[in-house]
Amino acid sequence: MLLELSAEEIAEDMGFVINLGNTMEAYWEDLNHLTSGCMTIGDDTAKDYETCWGAVETTQEIIDGMKAAGFRTIRIPVYWGNMMENDGTCQIADAYFDRVEEIIDYCRKDDLYVVINMHHYDALLIQNHEKEEVLEAAKTLWIQIAERFEAYSDYLIFEGYNESLGGSQESDQLSDAELYDYVNEMNQTFVDAVRSTGGNNANRMLIVSGYWTNIDKTTDARFSMPEDTAEDRLMVSVHYVDNAKCWSNQIGNQTWLDYSREQCELLKAAFTDQGYPVFLGECTSIYESERIAADAIYTTSTECLEQMYQMILSYDFVPVLWDISNNFYSRDDCVISSESDRTLLLTLSSTLGA
């Protein structure tokens, strides 16, 4: 089904989002194999990789529970090098495609939006290959992905990369201007590759990745959104509006609130006001006690979550909780682990019509 909605309307309809983290993007690095970038695990089945970082096997019940908790979209990070032959062709294994598709189908059975991306594999390419090789590989990979899922409706959304745009081979020693050009070329390559496959992909919603998904870098005037043959079908992805204050242990205080709002204002001016929805592809789901400031106004993880998500929603950004197996959401019990977080998410999601 093709959605007769604007990008802004699709972003609003996506509601709260949760990452299926440390799951399909899990891999064990092996740079002796620079096509796949990873070693063979177990019997070399998709589920060997899915569980190699400690995740439980994804089931329909897990996804059902996420929907019941108030989530309307699932982000599935994917390392596409798993099970890939090291022959330089970057051909994704059919069996790996099959497992990703199976999880997408779990989500679609529950009428959820699904976002899939290229996760960690972008870093492998960028850090170990020349720019032209990286651009060609990105094109090859995204054409394969787009062709595999062309028949899926607009409820399946593609996100180009994760956090690695802005990097390069250490030996390249690119200038700031050259790095921004590289980032912009990677995003244009992603959009062009998907659109070239036609069908539903000609108009599919796409999420363009920011420079390191860093807000200050991405809102710099040197970052540009790609040209697109589809009208009003692009979002931009950045991560963690409060990241700097988290790592400096200032969560919950007035400085944290002021900084986060300043970051939101940068995004609003650079993107929302220009007609591009903002997809916050990873946001904190649990604030650890050691991150809470000594002068905190909000002193519990749930209180901090409430403040942050109310702020994010007030700007009409799409909030995407970063989560791994049995952390914020228990994949064993199929519910949000904390009762206070459970109540908060249901309350907030109800205001979005979830």
Rosetta blueprint (number, residue, H / E / L):
1 M L
2 L L
3 L L
4 E L
5 L L
6 S L
7 A H
8 E H
9 E H
10 I H
11 A H
12 E H
13 D H
14 M H
15 G L
16 F E
17 V E
18 I E
19 N E
20 L L
21 G L
22 N L
23 T L
24 M L
25 E L
26 A L
27 Y L
28 W L
29 E E
30 D L
31 L L
32 N L
33 H L
34 L L
35 T L
36 S L
37 G L
38 C E
39 M L
40 T L
41 I L
42 G L
43 D L
44 D L
45 T L
46 A H
47 K H
48 D H
49 Y H
50 E H
51 T L
52 C L
53 W L
54 G L
55 A L
56 V L
57 E L
58 T L
59 T L
60 Q H
61 E H
62 I H
63 I H
64 D H
65 G H
66 M H
67 K H
68 A H
69 A L
70 G L
71 F E
72 R E
73 T E
74 I E
75 R E
76 I E
77 P L
78 V L
79 Y L
80 W L
81 G L
82 N L
83 M L
84 M L
85 E L
86 N L
87 D L
88 G L
89 T L
90 C L
91 Q L
92 I L
93 A L
94 D H
95 A H
96 Y H
97 F H
98 D H
99 R H
100 V H
101 E H
102 E H
103 I H
104 I H
105 D H
106 Y H
107 C H
108 R H
109 K H
110 D L
111 D L
112 L L
113 Y E
114 V E
115 V E
116 I E
117 N E
118 M L
119 H L
120 H L
121 Y H
122 D H
123 A H
124 L H
125 L H
126 I H
127 Q H
128 N H
129 H L
130 E L
131 K H
132 E H
133 E H
134 V H
135 L H
136 E H
137 A H
138 A H
139 K H
140 T H
141 L H
142 W H
143 I H
144 Q H
145 I H
146 A H
147 E H
148 R H
149 F L
150 E L
151 A L
152 Y L
153 S L
154 D L
155 Y L
156 L E
157 I E
158 F E
159 E E
160 G L
161 Y L
162 N L
163 E L
164 S L
165 L L
166 G L
167 G L
168 S L
169 Q L
170 E H
171 S H
172 D H
173 Q L
174 L L
175 S L
176 D H
177 A H
178 E H
179 L H
180 Y H
181 D H
182 Y H
183 V H
184 N H
185 E H
186 M H
187 N H
188 Q H
189 T H
190 F H
191 V H
192 D H
193 A H
194 V H
195 R H
196 S H
197 T L
198 G L
199 G H
200 N H
201 N H
202 A H
203 N L
204 R L
205 M L
206 L E
207 I E
208 V E
209 S E
210 G L
211 Y H
212 W H
213 T H
214 N L
215 I H
216 D H
217 K H
218 T H
219 T L
220 D L
221 A L
222 R L
223 F L
224 S L
225 M L
226 P L
227 E L
228 D L
229 T L
230 A L
231 E L
232 D L
233 R L
234 L E
235 M E
236 V E
237 S E
238 V E
239 H E
240 Y L
241 V L
242 D L
243 N H
244 A H
245 K H
246 C H
247 W H
248 S L
249 N L
250 Q L
251 I E
252 G L
253 N L
254 Q H
255 T H
256 W H
257 L H
258 D H
259 Y H
260 S H
261 R H
262 E H
263 Q H
264 C H
265 E H
266 L H
267 L H
268 K H
269 A H
270 A H
271 F L
272 T H
273 D H
274 Q H
275 G L
276 Y L
277 P L
278 V E
279 F E
280 L E
281 G E
282 E E
283 C E
284 T L
285 S L
286 I L
287 Y L
288 E L
289 S H
290 E H
291 R H
292 I E
293 A L
294 A L
295 D L
296 A L
297 I L
298 Y L
299 T L
300 T L
301 S H
302 T H
303 E H
304 C H
305 L H
306 E H
307 Q H
308 M H
309 Y H
310 Q H
311 M H
312 I H
313 L H
314 S H
315 Y L
316 D L
317 F L
318 V E
319 P E
320 V E
321 L E
322 W L
323 D L
324 I L
325 S L
326 N L
327 N L
328 F L
329 Y E
330 S E
331 R L
332 D L
333 D L
334 C L
335 V E
336 I E
337 S L
338 S L
339 E H
340 S H
341 D H
342 R H
343 T H
344 L H
345 L H
346 L H
347 T H
348 L H
349 S H
350 S H
351 T H
352 L L
353 G L
354 A L
